[in-house]
Amino acid sequence: MVVILPEVSRTLNEYLLVPNLTTEECTPDNVDLSTPIVRHPVGGESPLRIAVPLVSAIMQAVSSPRLAIALAQTGGLSFIHQNQRIAEQAESVSAVKRHKAGFRHSDINTKPSATLGEVSRLLRAAERDIAVVTDDGSPGGLFVGLISTADFHPHRHDLNDSVESRMRPAAGLVTAPPTISLSDANTLIWDHRLDLLPIVTADGHLASIVLRRDYELHKQFRTESIDDDKRFRVGAGINTRDYRERIPALVAAGADVLCIDSSDGYSAWQRNTLQYAVGELGGVVPVGAGNVVDGRGFRYLADAGAAFVKVGIGGGSICITRDQKGIGRGQASALIDVVAERDRYAQETGVYVPVCCDGGLLADYHMAIALALGADFIMLGRYFARFDESPSNLVNLDGQLFKEYWGEGSQRARNVARYDQGETELQFEEGVDGYVPYAGSLYPNIARTVAKLRATMVSCGAVTVPAFHRDAVLVQVSQQSYEQNGAEVRLRTGSSTQ
């Protein structure tokens, strides 16, 4: 007989936080947003934590090496998408792991024989103003110089001229050996007013670079997600079809954590994948699972060894699973149910399995609501797709800038491995293809979002995420409350609601 739950399916938009007492110690500077993202003993330390509880979605339009590096710099984590060949995904993971905090793998390189036109296009496409010149144009070639937008002008110089004709030769540049400390490298940068310091081996090969910009970012965020070797952390998506080949390749590439990418995680296929990772591979890398919308799904995946469990079906801005299949649950209701089961599971087993809120977040304050309801961290697609660092194209539509954004269930993505439709091709779409308003660089946007989360937690009297879980007070919002909050006010030119 059919089971009908005695509830109304609620979204995050239907709740507001009620302020608690704010003490003298409860200030934005004292708020600690760090959170565990993989399972650990209750009362013990998680082997993998992030300083900012935000991770990027496992999507082609969102998670690229460039975004992964930027997000790791600000304290979050990115999951490189799995809807690509194994070798390509492994190379993307390796590209992130080649970057150490402060010491970057050089990814904008050219050779002396290249033309000024070619380097101009390279810099414009990468949105950078300086390139490293090596003998063969590779990131590990013999270092021969630097060329920047200050060294030539496309309207003054012949773009068919060689890079060598306008570059600054290595002999006249400040460089440093690989043995230099980051502190000393930054001293050289400031003493010599450099934007980029090449790190060069004894035989003249380029080893890495240090950027002035990274120093400034470190001073702003101070919370990079790095491993024991000071390399940026990065995650990767996997599926339940080729996991026996994909997981070992991603582990070899250096992935810090994996996640099964599926629209519906309450399945024997995810259990089998987890059992392979935890059993046959001996748990060499933590693997998260999902998505689920109730305690049954959470318990099933936790028992199978999931490092964390993602919550949410159909709530994403680009997802139409609810429209196509009638499957899903309001994100708030799903979180409430799963979080209660997570806490029961922790009490019964002594193991805490973090919960990730994935979808249903249309505004920054929804992130605070999700954390208050018990989510340990939040996965975001649309939010990150808007930024310079996402891999999608920037387009101008009727004078307004947008970034392309498409769902993994769309015909554009054709992510068959994510959707169990019983075929080798998508039979119907569970995502759409569209645009999101362009929002500029990730860095100031993350800073603004973090500031909002800190301010919200201060108003709720909490300085840690666990305290927020424990002490938050929420209330459902009536239609009248929406109408009152939405009273029309004509904004002055230049006003913003960001």
N, C-alpha and C positions, 0 to 999 in steps of 0.2 A: 504493500500500500504506500502511496506517495507520502512523503514527509514534508510538511509545510512549517517552516520555522516561525515561531511566535514573535516576530519582530518586523520592523520596517528597516529596509536596507539604507544605511546612513552614509553620507559622504563626509569628507573632511570639512567641506564648506558649511556644514550644518552645526558646527561647534565653535564656541569662543572660550577663551581662557579667563577665569576669574582671578583677579590679583590676590596674591598672598602677601604677608608682611615682608617688606624689604628691610633687612637689617643693615647696619653700618658696613658689615663685611661683604654684603651682597652688591658688588659693583661690576660693571662690564669687564674691567681688567682682571677680576678674580674668577670670571666664569671659565670653566674648563669644559670644552666641547668634545674632548677626546672620547673615543668609544671603541669597544672591541668589535672586530668583524668576523672572528672565527671562534668556534666553541672552545670552552675552557672549564676547568673545575670551578664550582661555585666558591667564591672567596679567593680564587687564584687569579693570576695574571694571564690574559689572553696572549698567545704568541704573535698576534698581529693586531695592532691598533692603528687608528688614524686620528689625527688631531682635529679634523673637521669632518663631521658625519655625513659627507656627501660623496657619492660615487657616480660615475657616468654610466649610462645605459649601454647594453651590449648591442649597439646599432651601427650600421654602416654610415649613417648621417651624423654620428655623434663621436664615437671613440676612435681617434687616430693617435699615432705616436706623438704628434705635436700637442694634442689636447691632453694626453696622458702625462706628458712631462710638465705642462703648465699646472694641471690639477695636483700632481704630486708635490710641486713646489709650494702650493698653497695649503697642503695638509690633507688633501683628499686622495682618491684613488680612481683609476679608470680601468674599464674592462674592454680590451680589444675584441671586436666582434668576430664571430666564428663563421659568418657566411662568406667564406673565401677559402682558397686552397690552404692546406695545412702549412706548407712551406711559407706562404705569404704571411699568414698570421704569426708564425714563429718568428719571421724576420721583423715584423712590427714590434713584437715583444722584445726581441734583441735590441732593436733600435732605441727603445726606452732604457733598457738596462745598460746600454753603453754610456749613458749619461750619469755621472756622479754629481752629487750635490756640490755645486761650485765649479766642477770640472766637466765641461760638456764635450761630447763627441761632436766634431765639427760637421754640420749637415748642410752648410751653404759653401760649396767649394767650386773652384773653376781652375782652368789651366792657362798658362801664359799665352798660348796660341789662340785661345777663344777670342771672339770679337767683343767690343764694348756693347754692341747690340745684344749679344747673347747674355752677357752678365747683367745688363740692364733688365732684361726679361726675367732672369733668374731671381734677382733681388725683388722685383715687383711682385712676382708670383709668391715668393716666400714672405713678403711684407717685412723685409729686412733692409738695412742700409749698408752692410759691409759683407764681403765674401773673402774667404781664405783662398790664396793661390798656391797650389802645389804643382809639381812637375807634370803629373798625370791627371790632375783634377780630382783625385780621390782624397778621402779624409785621413789617409795614412801615408800619403806621398811625401816627397821631399818638399819642405816648406820653402817657397821662393818669394812670398810677399803677401800684401793685402791690397784690396781695392774696394773703395766705398763710393757712395753717391757724391761725396765731396771731392773725389778725384777726377771726375769728368761730368760733362753736361750734355745731354742728348741733342741739344740745339746748337752747341758750340763745337763739339768734337765729332769727328767722323765715326759713326757707329760701326763701320767696317774695320776700323783700326783695331789692333790687338790689345788685349788686356795688359800685356807686357809694356806697351807704350805709355800707359797711364798709372800702372800699379806702383805702390811703394815697395821697393825691394827689401828683402829680408835683412840685408846687411845694415840697413839704417833703422831697423825696428827693435824695440825692446821685446825680448823673449825670455822664457824661463825653462828650466829643466823639469822633468817629471817628478823629481824629488821635492820640489817646492811645496810648502804647506799652503793651504787655502788662505790663511791669514797673511802670509808673506806675499802671495800672489795679489791679493786685494791691495796691499800696501803699494806694490809696484803700479797697479792700475791708477791709484789715486795720486801717487807721487809724480807719475809721468803723464797724467791726464789722458789715460787710454780708455777706449770703449771696449777693446778686445785685447787680451793678452794671449799670444800663441804659446803653447807648451810644446817644446821641441826636444827630441831625443838627442843623444850625443852624436849620432850619425846624420842628424839634420832632418829626420822625419817628423811630421806633425803627430803629436800624441793626443792632444785635446786643446780646448780653449777655455779661458775664463772671461766672463762678460761682466762689465760694470752693472748692467741691468740686473743680473742675478744677485749681486751684492745688495742692491737696493730692495729687491724682492725678499731676500732673507731677513733684512732688517724690518720689513713690513710684516711678514708672516711668521718667521722663526719656527715654523712647524712642518718642515718638509717631511713627506712620507718616504723614508729611506731605509735600506736594509743595513746589515752589519758592515758591509763594504762601502757604505754611503752612496750606493746606487739607488736611483729612484725606484720605488715599488710600482708594480703594474699587475693588473689582473687580466684574465682572458676568458672568453666564453667558450663553451664546448657544447656538443649535442649528444644525443643518445644513439647515434648511428655509427660514427667513425671514431668513437672515443678511445678505442684501443690503439689507434694510430696517432690521434691528435694529442692526447694527454702526454705521452712520453716526449713528443716533439716540443710541446710548450714547456714542459719541465726542463728539458735540455736548453731551451732558449732563455730560461731564468724567470718564468712567471712565478709570482709570489702567491697567487691564489687563483682558483678557477671557479667558474659558475656554470651550471647547466642552464642553457638558454632555451626556455620553452614557455609557451603560453599557458600550459596546464601541467603542473609538476606532480600532481597526485597520481603517479603511474608506476607500474612495475618497471618500465623502461628506465626511469630515473633511479629506482632502487638498484637495478642491475649495474648502472653506470657508477653509482656510489660504491657498491660492493667491489667493483673492479679497482677503483681508486684507493679505497681504504684497505681492501683485502689483498688483492694480487700485487698492487704497487706499494703496499705497506704505508699508505698515507704520506707519501713523500711531498705532497702538496695538498693543502686544504681545498675542498670542493664544496661550494654552496649549491643549493638546489631551489626549485620552485618553478612556477609560482603557484601558491595555494591561497585559499580564502577562508579556511576554517581550521579548527584545532585538529581534526582528523588528519588533514593533509600534513600539518606541521609534525605531528607525532610520527607519522609514517616515514617522513624524510629524516627526522632526527634519529629514529631508531636505525635507519639505514646508514647513518654516519655523516649526514650533511653537516658541513662546517658552519653554515648559516642557512636561513630559509627566507626566501623572498615572498612577499605578500602582495597580491593584486592581480586581478584578471578583468580586463575590459575598461579600466579606469584611465588609461593613458590617453593623452590628447590626440594621438595619431592612431589609436586602436579602435576597431569596430567589431571586436569579437562579440560583444553583447548584442549588437544589432544583427550580426550574421548567425550566431548560434544560440543566443539567449542564455549564455553562460556568464557568470560573474557575481559580484557582490559589491555593495558600496564600500569604499576603501576604509572608512572609519569602522564600520561593522566588522569587516574582515580583520582589521588590526586588533580590535577589542577581543575577538574570539581567539585569534592566534596567540596574542600576548598572554592571555590567561592560561592557555595550554603550555606556552613556553615556561611560565613560572611554575606550573604544576610539574612539568617535566624536570625542571631544575631541582625542585624540592624532593622529587621521588628518586632521581638518579644521581644528584650531585653534579650534574653537568649543565652548564649554561650555554644554550645555542642562540646566538644573536638573531634578531629579526630585522629584515630589510624591507622598508616600505617602498614599493615600486609602482608608481602610477597614482593618478587622482590628485596630483599636486599642481594647482593652477596658479597659485600665488605664493610668495615667500612665507606668508604667515601659515600657510598649510603645512609647511615643513615643521614649524613649531608645534602645531596641533598633532602631527604624526608622532613627533618625539614625545610629546606629553602623553599620548595614548600608549606609549611603550616601545615604539620603534627604536632600534639601536642606531641605525643609519638609514640613509635615504638614497635611492637610485633615481636619477633624473635623465630624461631624454631631451624634451623640448627646451628645458632650461639651458643645457649646454649647447644645443644645436644652434642657438642664436649668436654664438661668439665667433670671433676671428679664428680661434684655434680649432674649431670643428672642421671636418674635411669637406663639407658641402659648399656649393657655389654661392657667391654673393650676387644677388640680382637686383635690378632696379625695376620696380613695377609702379608706373604712374607717378614717378618722382619720389617714391619711398623705397628704402633699402630693405631687402629681405634675405634670409638664408633659406636655401632649399632644405626640406625636411620630409622624410618619408618613413613609413612604418615597415618593420621587417615582414609584415604580412601583406604588404602591397605587391602588385605585379612588378613594380620597379625593383624591389629587393628580391622577390622570389625565394624567400628563406624557407625552403621545403622542410629542412631538418628541424625547424622550430615548431611547426604546426603539423599535428598528426591528422592528416586528411586521407590517409590510406593510399596515397599515390606518390609517384615520383615528381609530380608537378602540382602546383597550387590549383585546386579546383575552384576555389573562390577566395576573394580577398578578406583578410582580417585586419588590414591596415590601409591607410590612405597615403597619397602623395601630395604634398602641398608646400607651404612656405610659413616661416615664422619671422616676426620683425627682428631685424638686425639690432644687436645690442652692444657691439664693440668688443673689446678685449675681455677675456675671462677674469683677469686679475682684479680690476676695480669692482666688477660685478660680484665676485666671490667675497671681497672685502665688505661690500654693502650688505650682502645676505648674512654674513657672519655677524656683522654689527646688529642687524635686526634680531637674530636669534639670541645674541647675548642680552640685548635690551629686554626681550620678551621674558627670558629666564629670570632676569633681575626683578621684573615686575611680579613674577611668580615665586620669588624668594628662594630660587635654586641656583647653585653655582656649579653643579655637575649634572651630567645627563641622568645618572641613576637617581639623584635627588629630584630631578624634574619628573621622572617616572613615578616616584613615590608620592610626591606632594602636590602635583598639579591638580587643579580643580577646573572642570569644564562644565559648560552648560549648553544645551541645545538652543539653536537660534530659530525664532519664529519668522514667518513670512513678514510680519509687521516690522520686525527688527531689520530685515533686509531693506524694506521700503524706507525706513527712517534713515538708515545708513546711506541709501542711494539717493537722497534728496538732491535735486539738481542744483548745481552751483556752476556758474560760468567762470572758468579758470582764466587767469591772466596769461598772456603770451609768455611761453617759456616755463610755465609751472610744470611740475612733474609729480607723478605719484609713485615713482620708483622707491 
